[in-house]
């Protein structure tokens, strides 16, 4: 059994001029790449396998990240399924003067663990510890079912976790 905290990956970096748009804010694509790297580290720490990005399930660009900002991307596994892992990512920016951190963005990515030939392999179970980890763990199954229903890979009648919300 593994815990979400065991997979935690934290990456801190500075926003440089070459990474900004004409408004001098971090390019969204640059932030997506940073989140993907942090999430892949978290997925690999949990699975101890090669991992590949399967989907970007959610991204919220809530706050622009200006040139010169110190950006911290925190990622950890929220739930492990058979061969896939849901990773929740929080993005923080640090106030230059006070040092206070503010949550700027968040995302949810899905990774699949694979062998050397690229075939999916089982991943260890995860046991959430904190209230937030438990909330994210429970929500992961609903998000997975919704994704499968929307992709036409699951009959809505079989999405028991989703149905429970509306009953």
N, C-alpha and C positions, 0 to 999 in steps of 0.2 A: 504494500500500500504506500502511495506517495501523497504528499500534501501540496496544495497550491504554492505555498511559500517556497518550497524546494525548487520550483521552476522559475522563480522570479528573476527577470532580467531587467537591469536598469542601465540605460545609455544616456549620458549627458554630453551635450555638444553646444557649440556656438553657431548662431545663424550668420553666415558670411555673405558678402555682396553677390557672389556668383550663384547663390541659392535663392535669390529673391526675385519677385515679380516687379513690374513698373511702379507699384505702390510701396516698394521696399518691405514687403512681407514675404515670409517663407513660401515658396511654391508648394501647392498642395501635393504635387507628385513627389517632391523631395520629402515631405512629411510622411507620405505613404510608404516610401522606401525605408525610412528610418523605423517606422512602425513594423514593417515586414521583417526587418533584420532582428529587432528586439523580440518579436513574436516567434521567429524561427529558433532563436536561442532558447526561449522558454519551452517551446515544444520539444526541442532536442534534449534539454535537461530532464524533462519528464520521461520521455520515451527511450532515451539513450539510443536512438536510431537516427538515420537520415530522415529528414522531414521535408515535405514540399507543401507550398501554399496551395490549398484546394479552393478557397474562396475568401473574398473580403465581404463579410456579411453585413457590416455596418460601419460607417465612418461619419463622424459629426465634426465638421469644421466650425466649431462654435466661436472661436476667438482667433483673430489674426495674430500671427507670431512675427513681430517686427525684427528688422535687421539688428544684429547685435545682441539679441536675446539669448539667454542661456535656456536651453530646452532639455527637459528630461522626459524620456519615454520609458514607461514602466509597463512590463508585460508579464502575465502569468497565466497558467492553465486554469480555466474555470471548470472544465469538465472533460473527461476522457471517455470516449465511446469505444467501439470495437477496435478500429484502426485510426480513428480521427480524434483530433483534440481541438476544443474551442479555446481560443486565447483572447483574453480581455486586455486591452491596451489603454492606458491613461497617459495623456500628454500634459506636462506641466511647464509653465514658464516662470522664471524667477525675476522678481522685481530687482532692477539694477542697484537701487539705493537701499531698500529695506531688506532684501534677500527673501522676502515673503514669496511663497509659491502659490500660483493660481492655476487651477485646472483649465486648460485651453481647449482640449479636444479629447475624443475617445473613439475607440474602434473595437470591432470584434472580427477576428480572423479565424479561419479553420485550416488546420494542417492535417496531413495524412503522413503517418510513419511508413517508410518503405524499406525494403531490403536493397542489396547492391544492384539488383536488376530492375528496381523500380516497382516491385510488387508490394501491395499493402501488407503490413504485418500488425499483429495485435499490440496494443499499448497497455501499460499498467493502469489499474483503477486509481482514482483520486478520492481523497476524503477531505472535504472542506472543513476548516476549523473556525474561522471567524463568522460573524453574522453576515458580513458582506460576501464572503466566499460562499456561504450557504445559499444566499439569495442568487448569486450568479450561477451557481451549480444548478439550482432548480430551474432557473430561466433558460439555461442552455438546452434542455430537452425540448422546451416549447419552441425555441428558436430553430432547432434542428428540424422538428416536425413541420414548422411553417415553411422552412426552406425546401424540404422534400415535397410538400404539397404543391408549392408554387412551381417547382421544377417538374411536376407531373410524375414524381417517383414514389409518391405515397397517396393513397386514397384518403380524402379528407375524413371519411368515416373511421379510419384507423388511427387518426391523430388524437389519441385519447387525452393527452396533456392539453392540447388546444381546446378540445371540446369541453374540458372541465372548467375552463375560464368562462365559457358562455352558459353554463348550466345553472 
